């Protein structure tokens, strides 16, 4: 019996090649999209699971109250880690500190490499993150002046030479010994950017001022990680340490919390002290999209199968008359859909294999086709069965319900509402597709809106270079002079942070009229005298720093947000004090107010920021060049590079174009937009496949009617309108449903951004026009073809 079912299914497949091709192609595309999204979601949930103690590793965070708002940060005071080790030794297997990420220049012989991601780490970090040392022992970070590096850096720095115990120079001033080489960490995992780790004892050697912070409970400068003891309960331990920062002179009502590693990636966002989601939102969103894209393909199958029901009615009648039971017919039709699903999944795997490299590039992933994983193939099997059953369920129950007597007598008539389910499914298809179209347009408009935001400075032609070697400090002025003289640059300046990054400082700020109860978190960066003329910031009031005024070394410039935040009506000349100045709390006069510089996220409000010249040049780690705008980039770099290498030979000329660095702020939204566009395009294509099949079948079904109408004088336009209007009505209903739904969903999505668009009317007008145009193009081919057919042939055949 099963053999006969398979024969019949195979014959039906080849007897109706067009419909079979549409069904298989639609299902294959839907399944391929669902598989891609499934692999992406799986990768998101597996981030950081490469660490052996994934379930027991925590990061310590603190909630700090500023201006009535609770900020959640992972920067902590230095004494905290030791306090946790001594007071709560039974709750933690290990507690270790990790410094902020910075840059450094490493040199060995004639090889010099600049790298970001330099961190200082306590030895316990190796155990907490189960970092596997290929060379060296567990005590690799115990010794002073020791350094461990990953495989990639070892290869770049030493080639095939064994790096162990080699002496290298850092920033051409500090000699350290390579005491270990560790396995490269996956790109998407935590610490993947940490290509080298210094011993913690080296921290004070490289930063003597850090010694002051060893007993300082107010300043936040380090990160703390820990591994919970096997018996420890996360919630209980979190409750124990919650108030550890109290009683140490803090005014910001700090509270500690323990964040498990399982939440570092997917639940990284906090708002007012509470978790506000994170990447999990995109996981949910794309999971829903994947489900609906697959559902569209299944709807195609249902529609085409039920539309062709009259052709299978006689078969059902004969089978029932010779004794077939309904459940047997249901089994036969479900078997046919499973066979089609099986063929479709083969094509979907081919599509998946072909598009995966492109998808990795767009999504910034390293997903590998899981050929050798039994769980993957088991999932594919279950996926195929479920898809086949979903796609074939409605046609199977519908076709098997036919009355055998009426079918064989030819008296079975289609009821008024027999096509209603098909119409509902078409409306559902296009509702989903239109919602995806609107979503994609809104995402791209939000990105464009942020890109066009006034920057407050001239980014074009700006490039930044990290400087850490003694030569870069000793030869800075002569380098600047010669570069301006040879025409390679317009200006050049130093800064504590590059223009694409901001250093924030809590507390310790005072100004006239300040509310004593607030704890301000202000942006602060120290710059050299030429910084403003280099980046070409725009003044609203006052003037720039100038060598003509010796007092400018203690002066400050505010951005306009800082002026509003501080409530200053006449800021110029106002005195501000800070514990971060060279002489703590020495009054600093405001000499200028500039337009807001967009330094952080382009989608967020600008941080109130203070610019000062109160740090010595030796503390300013970044050189910013303004290339000559009259030259091409390659011409300007051709003049800059030789002089840089001449005066700073120990450091590589690793440049960061500010516009490219800034563009990374858009990467996440750009990926969402690109992926949404891809999924929306496939959803529309799958919907159009179904529409094409239905319009083809409708035209075939009404061949005699079309012939009669043509004989009676109907024009091609009359017939085209007759055959197309039904589908236009269905798409119009879908538009009526989809537009308010998409507005609601996308308006909620936009609330995550402080700086955002209002959804404009043209998006909906464009979507309406696009949807109707796509519908007309899809159905017109079959409609016009049927209208142009010779009526003599169609009537004679009847």
Helices and strands as residue ranges (DSSP letters): H 2-15, H 17-46, E 57-66, E 69-73, H 80-87, E 92-98, E 102-108, E 111-121, H 124-128, E 133-135, G 138-141, E 146-150, H 151-158, E 167-170, E 174-182, E 196-199, H 201-206, G 208-215, E 223-228, H 234-241, E 255-260, G 261-263, E 270-271, E 274-275, H 280-307, H 309-321, H 326-363, H 374-399, H 404-409, H 420-451, E 462-466, H 470-474, H 476-485, E 489-495, E 504-506, E 509-511, E 521-526, H 531-535, E 539-542, G 550-554, E 556-559, H 560-566, E 575-578, E 588-594, E 609-612, G 617-619, E 622-627, H 633-647, E 655-657, H 658-663, G 664-666, H 667-701, H 703-711, H 716-750, H 761-788, H 791-797
